[in-house]
């Protein structure tokens, strides 16, 4: 999002290691002070509900009625939103994740931590700073180049599919305005496919790259029993479309259940003071 500072282990890692230590500590502190040791779930639910009560910048104009017509997301509602950011038009389909469900995933991810309250605050703060607890099924999330890992501060069109940035489809430029109708027809057509070459590094809402999933999570399998091939982050030519499928399936399997495997992997990485997000490819 606008601020992609990486929140590591605030108790064990120097804040100078973070991209934006002031913002990181502020977010962590604001969440930590509202959590209750004996009631982490409900207190975190209130935190998340408060933070998402006001529309996030990509939710300026959303349909009032949840949509549930994508067979790749059975039983999962989403909303279609349009917005303006940096003079550009945006369109996106966002999964509608209840605050209580998101809270449950985070608390579960920290259930084995000896300092559960600190783990929960750190993980929630990291995910908020990374993507504001969002899962774009398909759409254009406009960000500045600096936020997206580029050197420019210009606003860029970033196309997402199943929670992961993908290479720009034909007709969608990196810079410059694209009509909502064009975005909906071009990007929306991808929402029911799971195969796109070289999807980017990080999956939302967990904010983790492939390597964190491979290191800390049980592998997802194909129907034939083989591991889904996600490739590696660097070089970009080694990224496999299986990462889209892992990102999508992780939401589907976690829906209405307490455990989200990618969020659990993020918690383990943060516990070990490891940055879970995007890394530079030289």
C-alpha positions as CSV (number, residue, x, y, z in Angstrom):
1,X,0.0,0.0,0.0
2,X,1.0,3.6,0.4
3,X,3.3,2.6,3.3
4,X,5.1,-0.7,2.8
5,X,7.3,-0.5,5.8
6,X,8.3,-3.9,7.1
7,X,7.5,-4.6,10.8
8,X,9.9,-7.2,12.2
9,X,10.3,-8.2,15.8
10,X,10.0,-4.9,17.6
11,X,11.2,-6.4,20.8
12,X,14.2,-8.1,19.4
13,X,15.2,-6.2,16.2
14,X,16.4,-2.7,15.9
15,X,13.8,-0.4,14.4
16,X,16.6,1.1,12.2
17,X,16.3,-2.0,10.1
18,X,12.9,-1.0,9.0
19,X,12.1,1.0,5.9
20,X,9.9,3.4,7.9
21,X,10.7,2.8,11.6
22,X,8.5,5.7,12.9
23,X,5.4,4.5,11.0
24,X,6.1,0.9,12.0
25,X,6.5,1.6,15.7
26,X,3.4,3.8,15.6
27,X,1.2,1.1,14.1
28,X,2.6,-1.6,16.4
29,X,2.1,0.6,19.5
30,X,-1.4,1.6,18.5
31,X,-2.5,-2.0,18.1
32,X,-0.6,-3.4,21.0
33,X,-2.1,-1.0,23.6
34,X,-5.6,-2.0,22.5
35,X,-5.1,-5.8,22.9
36,X,-6.1,-7.7,26.0
37,X,-3.9,-10.6,27.0
38,X,-6.9,-12.6,28.2
39,X,-9.1,-11.7,25.2
40,X,-6.9,-11.4,22.2
41,X,-9.5,-12.5,19.6
42,X,-12.3,-10.0,20.4
43,X,-9.9,-7.1,21.2
44,X,-8.1,-7.6,17.9
45,X,-11.4,-7.9,16.1
46,X,-12.3,-4.5,17.4
47,X,-9.0,-3.1,16.2
48,X,-9.4,-4.5,12.7
49,X,-13.1,-3.4,12.5
50,X,-12.1,0.2,13.5
51,X,-9.3,0.3,11.0
52,X,-11.5,-0.9,8.1
53,X,-14.6,1.0,9.1
54,X,-13.6,3.9,7.0
55,X,-13.2,2.9,3.3
56,X,-9.6,2.2,2.4
57,X,-8.4,4.3,-0.6
58,X,-9.3,1.6,-3.1
59,X,-12.9,1.4,-1.7
60,X,-14.2,4.8,-2.6
61,X,-17.2,3.5,-4.6
62,X,-18.2,-0.1,-3.9
63,X,-21.4,-2.0,-4.7
64,X,-23.7,-2.3,-1.7
65,X,-24.6,-6.0,-2.4
66,X,-21.9,-8.7,-1.9
67,X,-21.3,-10.8,-5.0
68,X,-20.8,-14.5,-4.9
69,X,-20.5,-15.7,-8.5
70,X,-16.9,-16.8,-8.9
71,X,-16.6,-20.6,-8.9
72,X,-12.9,-20.3,-7.8
73,X,-14.1,-18.7,-4.5
74,X,-17.1,-20.8,-3.4
75,X,-19.0,-19.2,-0.6
76,X,-16.7,-16.2,-0.5
77,X,-18.4,-12.8,-1.1
78,X,-16.6,-10.0,-2.9
79,X,-17.4,-6.4,-3.8
80,X,-16.6,-4.4,-6.9
81,X,-15.1,-1.0,-6.3
82,X,-14.0,2.0,-8.4
83,X,-11.8,4.8,-7.1
84,X,-9.4,7.5,-8.0
85,X,-5.8,7.7,-6.8
86,X,-3.1,10.1,-8.0
87,X,-5.2,11.2,-10.9
88,X,-5.7,7.6,-12.1
89,X,-8.9,5.5,-12.2
90,X,-8.9,2.2,-10.5
91,X,-11.2,-0.9,-10.5
92,X,-11.0,-3.9,-8.3
93,X,-12.8,-7.0,-7.0
94,X,-12.1,-7.3,-3.3
95,X,-12.9,-10.3,-1.1
96,X,-15.1,-9.2,1.8
97,X,-13.2,-10.7,4.8
98,X,-15.0,-10.1,8.1
99,X,-12.9,-8.5,10.9
100,X,-13.6,-11.5,13.2
101,X,-12.3,-13.9,10.6
102,X,-9.1,-12.0,10.0
103,X,-8.6,-11.6,13.7
104,X,-9.0,-15.4,14.1
105,X,-6.4,-16.1,11.5
106,X,-3.9,-13.8,13.2
107,X,-4.5,-15.0,16.7
108,X,-4.2,-18.6,15.5
109,X,-0.9,-17.8,13.8
110,X,0.4,-16.6,17.1
111,X,-1.0,-19.3,19.3
112,X,2.3,-21.0,19.9
113,X,4.3,-17.8,20.6
114,X,5.5,-17.4,24.2
115,X,4.6,-13.7,23.8
116,X,1.3,-14.0,22.1
117,X,0.1,-10.4,22.5
118,X,3.3,-9.0,21.1
119,X,3.2,-11.6,18.2
120,X,-0.4,-10.6,17.4
121,X,0.3,-6.9,17.4
122,X,3.4,-7.3,15.3
123,X,1.7,-9.5,12.7
124,X,-1.4,-7.4,12.5
125,X,0.7,-4.2,12.2
126,X,2.8,-5.9,9.5
127,X,-0.2,-6.9,7.5
128,X,-1.9,-3.5,7.8
129,X,1.3,-1.7,6.7
130,X,1.7,-4.2,3.8
131,X,-1.8,-4.2,2.3
132,X,-4.4,-3.1,4.9
133,X,-5.8,-6.6,5.3
134,X,-6.9,-6.7,1.6
135,X,-7.3,-9.6,-0.9
136,X,-7.9,-8.4,-4.4
137,X,-9.4,-11.2,-6.4
138,X,-8.7,-9.2,-9.6
139,X,-8.2,-5.5,-10.2
140,X,-5.9,-2.5,-10.4
141,X,-4.4,-1.3,-7.1
142,X,-2.8,2.0,-7.8
143,X,0.4,2.7,-5.8
144,X,3.4,5.0,-6.1
145,X,6.5,3.6,-7.6
146,X,8.3,3.9,-4.3
147,X,5.7,1.9,-2.6
148,X,5.8,-0.7,-5.3
149,X,9.5,-1.1,-5.3
150,X,10.4,1.2,-8.2
151,X,12.6,4.3,-8.0
152,X,9.9,6.7,-9.1
153,X,7.3,8.4,-7.0
154,X,4.8,8.5,-9.9
155,X,1.5,6.6,-9.5
156,X,1.5,3.3,-11.2
157,X,-1.2,0.8,-12.3
158,X,-0.6,-2.5,-10.6
159,X,-2.7,-5.4,-11.7
160,X,-3.6,-8.1,-9.1
161,X,-5.0,-11.6,-9.5
162,X,-5.8,-13.9,-6.6
163,X,-4.0,-11.6,-4.1
164,X,-0.7,-11.3,-6.2
165,X,0.5,-8.7,-8.6
166,X,0.9,-10.0,-12.1
167,X,2.5,-8.7,-15.3
168,X,0.4,-6.0,-17.0
169,X,-2.1,-7.5,-19.4
170,X,-2.2,-6.1,-23.0
171,X,-4.0,-2.7,-23.0
172,X,-3.2,-1.8,-19.4
173,X,-0.1,0.6,-19.3
174,X,2.1,0.9,-16.2
175,X,1.6,4.7,-16.2
176,X,-1.4,6.8,-17.4
177,X,-5.1,6.6,-16.9
178,X,-7.2,3.6,-18.1
179,X,-10.9,3.7,-18.2
180,X,-12.8,1.7,-15.7
181,X,-14.6,-0.1,-18.5
182,X,-11.3,-1.2,-20.0
183,X,-10.0,-2.4,-16.7
184,X,-13.2,-4.3,-16.0
185,X,-13.2,-6.0,-19.3
186,X,-9.5,-6.8,-19.4
187,X,-8.6,-7.6,-15.8
188,X,-12.0,-8.9,-14.9
189,X,-11.7,-11.6,-17.6
190,X,-8.7,-13.0,-15.7
191,X,-10.6,-13.5,-12.4
192,X,-11.6,-17.1,-13.3
193,X,-8.2,-18.3,-14.4
194,X,-5.3,-19.4,-12.3
195,X,-2.5,-19.5,-14.8
196,X,-0.5,-16.3,-15.5
197,X,3.2,-16.3,-16.2
198,X,5.6,-14.9,-13.6
199,X,3.3,-13.6,-10.9
200,X,5.1,-11.2,-8.5
201,X,6.6,-12.0,-5.1
202,X,4.0,-11.2,-2.4
203,X,0.6,-12.7,-1.6
204,X,-2.0,-10.7,0.3
205,X,-3.2,-10.4,3.0
206,X,-0.3,-12.3,4.6
207,X,2.3,-10.1,2.9
208,X,4.7,-13.0,2.3
209,X,6.8,-14.1,-0.6
210,X,7.1,-17.7,-1.9
211,X,10.2,-18.5,0.1
212,X,8.5,-17.8,3.4
213,X,5.7,-20.2,2.4
214,X,8.2,-22.8,1.4
215,X,10.1,-22.5,4.6
216,X,7.3,-22.3,7.1
217,X,4.2,-23.9,5.6
218,X,3.0,-27.3,4.7
219,X,3.1,-27.5,0.9
220,X,-0.1,-27.5,-1.1
221,X,-0.6,-30.4,-3.5
222,X,-1.9,-31.0,-6.9
223,X,-4.6,-33.6,-7.5
224,X,-1.8,-36.1,-8.4
225,X,-0.1,-35.6,-5.0
226,X,2.8,-33.5,-6.3
227,X,3.7,-30.1,-4.7
228,X,2.4,-27.1,-6.4
229,X,5.4,-25.5,-8.1
230,X,5.6,-21.8,-7.0
231,X,9.2,-21.2,-8.3
232,X,11.4,-18.7,-6.6
233,X,11.3,-14.9,-6.3
234,X,14.5,-14.2,-8.0
235,X,15.2,-14.0,-10.9
236,X,11.8,-13.1,-12.0
237,X,12.0,-15.6,-14.8
238,X,11.9,-18.4,-12.2
239,X,8.5,-17.3,-10.8
240,X,5.8,-19.9,-11.4
241,X,2.1,-19.5,-11.8
242,X,1.6,-22.0,-9.0
243,X,2.0,-19.1,-6.6
244,X,-1.3,-17.7,-7.7
245,X,-2.9,-21.0,-7.0
246,X,-1.4,-21.2,-3.5
247,X,-2.5,-17.7,-2.8
248,X,-6.1,-18.4,-4.0
249,X,-6.4,-21.8,-2.3
250,X,-5.0,-20.4,1.0
251,X,-8.0,-18.1,1.3
252,X,-10.5,-20.7,0.1
253,X,-9.4,-23.4,2.6
254,X,-9.2,-20.9,5.5
255,X,-12.7,-19.4,4.9
256,X,-14.8,-19.8,8.0
257,X,-12.0,-21.8,9.6
258,X,-9.4,-20.6,12.2
259,X,-6.2,-21.4,10.3
260,X,-4.7,-19.5,7.3
261,X,-1.5,-21.2,6.3
262,X,0.2,-18.1,4.8
263,X,-0.6,-15.9,7.7
264,X,0.8,-18.5,10.0
265,X,4.0,-18.6,7.9
266,X,4.2,-14.8,8.2
267,X,4.0,-15.0,12.0
268,X,6.8,-17.6,12.1
269,X,9.0,-15.4,10.0
270,X,8.4,-12.3,12.0
271,X,9.0,-14.3,15.2
272,X,12.5,-15.1,13.9
273,X,13.1,-11.4,12.9
274,X,12.9,-12.3,9.3
275,X,11.5,-9.9,6.7
276,X,8.6,-11.8,5.0
277,X,7.9,-9.5,2.1
278,X,9.4,-8.5,-1.2
279,X,13.2,-8.8,-1.7
280,X,15.3,-7.0,-4.4
281,X,16.3,-9.1,-7.4
282,X,19.7,-7.9,-8.7
